[in-house]
Amino acid sequence: MRQFTLYLIRHGQTYYNIYNKLQGWSNSPLTEKGWQNAQTAGERLKNIEFAAAFCSDLPRAELTAREILKHNLQASPKEPIVSPLFREQFYGYFEGTDMNQAWYVAGAPHDVPSFKEIVEKYSLDQTKDFLKAADPFHHAENHQEYWHRLNQGIELIRQTPTIHNNSNVLLVSHGNTLLSLVERFGKGKFDVTKRPANGSLTKLAISDQQIKVISFNK
């Protein structure tokens, strides 16, 4: 059975991260610290040979991925495979909104007025459903729409011909995406109420049959 290790990196810090705003499919530039996050991740992974590299098509993720690969000393791809399948959750009407305000609007009608409370009482999937219900345009992704997209991204990775048994694969994506993967495949072992650090590393073991979390937010 083929199994490979996915090195999952959160993009470098952006100005919206500083301002505590939901970023989703919107984008704000990497800060100076954000570039440092990318460079630090690149130095950390410079001796890992990657059979393939992927990233979200949002600039903060793509720039981070390219910076990481620029530091790599092994026979790894120099360019990432860029795909919208790896984008962050789409927050619809709430794109660019203060996080605390958005989650209050989504959760308060259900007596869970914060992101943490929604996740603790229900799940990350429920945060997506509550936010779509609160969106006056209903453009935000619910959990079914979100996973339909991300599952296609996972299959894109699985079907990549350069990935073999014991390969290492790089994916640069987003905070809520990392949390969603860890909640679904981490068997309840990890705290998914807080976003992982910018530039942090999460490792997944992926086979053709299953996915499991090896480490989170290291």
The 8 nearest C-alpha neighbors of each residue, nearest first, counted from 0:
[[1, 2, 206, 207, 164, 208, 3, 163],
 [0, 2, 164, 206, 163, 207, 3, 165],
 [3, 1, 206, 164, 205, 165, 0, 204],
 [2, 4, 165, 166, 205, 164, 204, 167],
 [5, 3, 204, 167, 203, 168, 205, 166],
 [4, 6, 168, 203, 202, 7, 169, 167],
 [7, 5, 169, 202, 168, 170, 201, 4],
 [6, 8, 170, 201, 200, 171, 202, 5],
 [9, 7, 171, 200, 199, 198, 170, 172],
 [8, 10, 198, 173, 172, 197, 171, 199],
 [11, 9, 60, 198, 63, 197, 59, 172],
 [12, 10, 33, 197, 36, 198, 37, 34],
 [11, 13, 33, 197, 29, 30, 16, 32],
 [14, 12, 29, 16, 30, 15, 28, 27],
 [13, 15, 17, 16, 27, 30, 18, 28],
 [16, 14, 18, 20, 17, 13, 19, 27],
 [17, 15, 13, 19, 14, 18, 12, 20],
 [16, 18, 14, 15, 19, 13, 12, 20],
 [17, 19, 15, 16, 20, 14, 97, 13],
 [20, 18, 16, 17, 97, 98, 15, 21],
 [21, 19, 97, 15, 98, 96, 95, 18],
 [22, 20, 95, 98, 94, 96, 23, 97],
 [21, 23, 25, 95, 94, 20, 26, 24],
 [22, 24, 89, 87, 25, 88, 90, 21],
 [23, 25, 89, 22, 87, 26, 86, 57],
 [26, 24, 22, 23, 94, 27, 95, 57],
 [25, 27, 22, 24, 28, 57, 59, 58],
 [26, 28, 13, 14, 15, 29, 25, 59],
 [29, 27, 13, 30, 14, 59, 26, 58],
 [28, 30, 13, 33, 12, 59, 34, 11],
 [29, 31, 33, 32, 13, 12, 14, 28],
 [30, 32, 34, 33, 35, 29, 12, 13],
 [31, 33, 35, 30, 34, 36, 12, 11],
 [34, 32, 12, 11, 30, 36, 29, 35],
 [33, 35, 37, 31, 36, 32, 11, 38],
 [34, 36, 32, 38, 33, 37, 39, 31],
 [37, 35, 33, 198, 11, 39, 34, 38],
 [38, 36, 34, 63, 40, 35, 39, 11],
 [37, 39, 41, 35, 40, 36, 34, 42],
 [38, 40, 42, 36, 41, 37, 35, 43],
 [41, 39, 43, 37, 38, 42, 198, 36],
 [40, 42, 67, 38, 70, 44, 39, 43],
 [43, 41, 45, 39, 44, 40, 70, 38],
 [42, 44, 40, 41, 45, 39, 46, 38],
 [43, 45, 41, 47, 42, 46, 40, 71],
 [46, 44, 71, 42, 72, 70, 47, 41],
 [45, 47, 44, 72, 73, 48, 71, 43],
 [48, 46, 44, 45, 49, 73, 71, 167],
 [47, 49, 73, 75, 74, 46, 167, 50],
 [50, 48, 167, 75, 168, 51, 47, 169],
 [49, 51, 162, 168, 161, 167, 166, 75],
 [52, 50, 168, 49, 76, 169, 161, 162],
 [51, 53, 169, 79, 168, 170, 80, 76],
 [54, 52, 80, 170, 79, 81, 169, 171],
 [55, 53, 171, 81, 170, 61, 172, 60],
 [54, 56, 85, 86, 82, 57, 83, 172],
 [55, 57, 83, 82, 81, 61, 58, 54],
 [56, 58, 55, 60, 59, 61, 86, 26],
 [59, 57, 61, 60, 62, 56, 26, 28],
 [58, 60, 62, 57, 61, 10, 29, 63],
 [61, 59, 10, 63, 58, 62, 57, 55],
 [60, 62, 58, 64, 63, 59, 54, 56],
 [63, 61, 65, 64, 59, 60, 58, 66],
 [62, 64, 60, 37, 66, 61, 65, 10],
 [65, 63, 61, 67, 66, 62, 171, 60],
 [64, 66, 68, 62, 67, 63, 69, 61],
 [65, 67, 69, 63, 64, 68, 37, 62],
 [68, 66, 41, 64, 65, 69, 70, 37],
 [67, 69, 71, 65, 70, 66, 77, 64],
 [70, 68, 66, 67, 71, 65, 77, 41],
 [71, 69, 41, 68, 67, 45, 42, 72],
 [70, 72, 45, 68, 69, 73, 46, 41],
 [73, 71, 45, 46, 70, 74, 75, 47],
 [72, 74, 48, 75, 71, 46, 47, 45],
 [75, 73, 48, 76, 72, 49, 71, 50],
 [74, 76, 49, 48, 73, 50, 77, 71],
 [77, 75, 78, 51, 52, 74, 79, 49],
 [76, 78, 68, 75, 79, 69, 65, 71],
 [77, 79, 76, 80, 65, 68, 52, 64],
 [80, 78, 52, 53, 81, 54, 64, 77],
 [79, 81, 53, 52, 54, 82, 78, 51],
 [80, 82, 54, 56, 55, 53, 79, 83],
 [81, 83, 56, 84, 55, 85, 54, 80],
 [84, 82, 56, 86, 85, 55, 81, 57],
 [83, 85, 152, 82, 149, 148, 86, 151],
 [86, 84, 55, 83, 82, 152, 149, 172],
 [87, 85, 55, 83, 84, 88, 172, 57],
 [86, 88, 23, 173, 176, 89, 24, 175],
 [87, 89, 23, 90, 86, 145, 140, 175],
 [90, 88, 23, 139, 140, 24, 91, 87],
 [89, 91, 139, 94, 93, 23, 88, 92],
 [92, 90, 139, 138, 93, 94, 89, 134],
 [91, 93, 94, 134, 90, 136, 138, 139],
 [92, 94, 96, 90, 91, 95, 101, 21],
 [95, 93, 90, 96, 21, 92, 91, 22],
 [94, 96, 21, 20, 22, 93, 97, 25],
 [97, 95, 93, 20, 94, 21, 98, 101],
 [96, 98, 20, 100, 99, 19, 101, 21],
 [99, 97, 101, 20, 100, 21, 19, 96],
 [98, 100, 102, 101, 97, 103, 113, 114],
 [101, 99, 103, 97, 98, 102, 104, 96],
 [102, 100, 98, 104, 103, 99, 97, 105],
 [101, 103, 105, 113, 99, 104, 114, 100],
 [102, 104, 112, 100, 106, 107, 113, 101],
 [105, 103, 101, 102, 106, 107, 100, 133],
 [106, 104, 102, 130, 129, 133, 103, 107],
 [105, 107, 112, 111, 103, 109, 108, 102],
 [106, 108, 112, 110, 109, 111, 103, 104],
 [109, 107, 106, 110, 105, 104, 111, 112],
 [108, 110, 107, 106, 111, 112, 105, 117],
 [111, 109, 107, 108, 112, 106, 117, 116],
 [110, 112, 106, 107, 116, 117, 109, 113],
 [113, 111, 107, 103, 106, 110, 102, 116],
 [114, 112, 116, 102, 103, 115, 111, 106],
 [115, 113, 117, 116, 102, 118, 126, 112],
 [114, 116, 192, 118, 113, 117, 119, 193],
 [117, 115, 119, 111, 113, 118, 114, 120],
 [116, 118, 114, 111, 120, 115, 119, 121],
 [119, 117, 122, 121, 115, 123, 116, 120],
 [118, 120, 116, 117, 121, 115, 122, 192],
 [121, 119, 117, 118, 116, 122, 111, 115],
 [120, 122, 118, 117, 119, 125, 123, 124],
 [123, 121, 118, 125, 124, 119, 117, 126],
 [124, 122, 126, 125, 118, 179, 127, 121],
 [123, 125, 142, 122, 127, 126, 128, 141],
 [124, 126, 128, 122, 127, 123, 129, 121],
 [127, 125, 123, 129, 124, 128, 130, 117],
 [126, 128, 141, 130, 125, 124, 142, 129],
 [127, 129, 141, 125, 131, 130, 126, 142],
 [130, 128, 132, 126, 105, 131, 127, 125],
 [131, 129, 105, 133, 127, 132, 128, 126],
 [132, 130, 139, 134, 128, 137, 133, 129],
 [131, 133, 129, 130, 134, 128, 137, 105],
 [134, 132, 130, 105, 131, 135, 129, 104],
 [133, 135, 137, 131, 136, 132, 92, 130],
 [136, 134, 137, 133, 92, 132, 138, 131],
 [135, 137, 138, 134, 92, 91, 139, 131],
 [138, 136, 134, 131, 135, 139, 132, 91],
 [137, 139, 91, 136, 140, 131, 134, 92],
 [140, 138, 91, 90, 131, 89, 137, 141],
 [141, 139, 89, 144, 145, 131, 138, 127],
 [142, 140, 128, 127, 144, 143, 131, 145],
 [141, 143, 145, 124, 127, 144, 146, 128],
 [144, 142, 146, 145, 141, 147, 140, 124],
 [145, 143, 147, 141, 142, 146, 140, 148],
 [144, 146, 142, 148, 143, 147, 140, 141],
 [147, 145, 149, 148, 143, 150, 144, 142],
 [148, 146, 144, 150, 145, 149, 143, 151],
 [147, 149, 146, 151, 145, 150, 84, 144],
 [148, 150, 152, 146, 151, 84, 147, 85],
 [151, 149, 153, 152, 147, 148, 146, 154],
 [152, 150, 154, 149, 148, 153, 155, 147],
 [151, 153, 149, 155, 84, 150, 154, 85],
 [152, 154, 150, 156, 155, 151, 157, 149],
 [153, 155, 157, 151, 156, 152, 158, 150],
 [156, 154, 152, 158, 153, 157, 151, 159],
 [157, 155, 153, 154, 159, 158, 152, 53],
 [156, 158, 154, 155, 159, 153, 207, 162],
 [157, 159, 155, 156, 154, 160, 162, 153],
 [158, 160, 156, 157, 161, 162, 155, 51],
 [161, 159, 162, 158, 163, 157, 156, 51],
 [160, 162, 159, 50, 163, 51, 166, 158],
 [163, 161, 160, 50, 166, 159, 51, 164],
 [164, 162, 166, 165, 161, 1, 3, 2],
 [163, 165, 1, 2, 166, 3, 162, 0],
 [166, 164, 3, 2, 163, 167, 4, 1],
 [167, 165, 3, 163, 164, 162, 50, 4],
 [166, 168, 49, 4, 50, 3, 5, 48],
 [169, 167, 5, 49, 51, 50, 52, 6],
 [168, 170, 52, 6, 5, 53, 7, 51],
 [171, 169, 53, 7, 54, 52, 6, 8],
 [172, 170, 54, 8, 60, 9, 64, 7],
 [171, 173, 9, 55, 60, 54, 10, 85],
 [174, 172, 9, 176, 87, 175, 177, 10],
 [175, 173, 177, 176, 194, 195, 9, 178],
 [174, 176, 178, 177, 173, 179, 87, 194],
 [177, 175, 179, 173, 174, 178, 87, 180],
 [176, 178, 174, 180, 175, 179, 173, 181],
 [179, 177, 175, 181, 176, 180, 191, 182],
 [180, 178, 176, 182, 181, 177, 175, 183],
 [179, 181, 183, 177, 178, 182, 184, 176],
 [180, 182, 185, 178, 184, 179, 183, 177],
 [181, 183, 179, 185, 180, 184, 178, 191],
 [184, 182, 180, 181, 185, 179, 186, 187],
 [183, 185, 211, 181, 182, 186, 180, 212],
 [184, 186, 181, 212, 182, 187, 188, 183],
 [187, 185, 188, 184, 182, 183, 189, 181],
 [186, 188, 185, 189, 182, 190, 184, 183],
 [189, 187, 186, 185, 190, 182, 181, 212],
 [188, 190, 187, 191, 185, 181, 182, 215],
 [191, 189, 192, 188, 193, 187, 182, 178],
 [190, 192, 193, 178, 189, 182, 194, 181],
 [191, 193, 115, 190, 118, 194, 114, 119],
 [194, 192, 191, 195, 190, 115, 178, 114],
 [193, 195, 174, 196, 175, 192, 178, 191],
 [196, 194, 216, 174, 193, 197, 199, 9],
 [197, 195, 199, 198, 194, 216, 9, 174],
 [198, 196, 11, 9, 12, 199, 10, 36],
 [197, 199, 36, 9, 11, 10, 8, 40],
 [200, 198, 196, 216, 197, 8, 217, 9],
 [199, 201, 8, 217, 216, 7, 202, 6],
 [200, 202, 215, 7, 216, 214, 6, 217],
 [203, 201, 6, 214, 213, 5, 7, 212],
 [202, 204, 212, 5, 213, 211, 4, 205],
 [205, 203, 4, 211, 210, 3, 5, 212],
 [206, 204, 210, 3, 2, 209, 203, 4],
 [207, 205, 2, 208, 209, 1, 210, 3],
 [206, 208, 209, 1, 205, 157, 2, 0],
 [209, 207, 206, 210, 205, 0, 2, 1],
 [208, 210, 206, 205, 207, 211, 204, 184],
 [211, 209, 205, 204, 184, 206, 203, 212],
 [212, 210, 184, 204, 203, 185, 213, 205],
 [211, 213, 203, 185, 214, 184, 202, 204],
 [212, 214, 202, 203, 211, 204, 215, 201],
 [215, 213, 202, 201, 212, 216, 217, 203],
 [214, 216, 201, 217, 202, 200, 213, 212],
 [217, 215, 201, 199, 200, 195, 196, 214],
 [216, 200, 199, 215, 201, 214, 196, 195]]
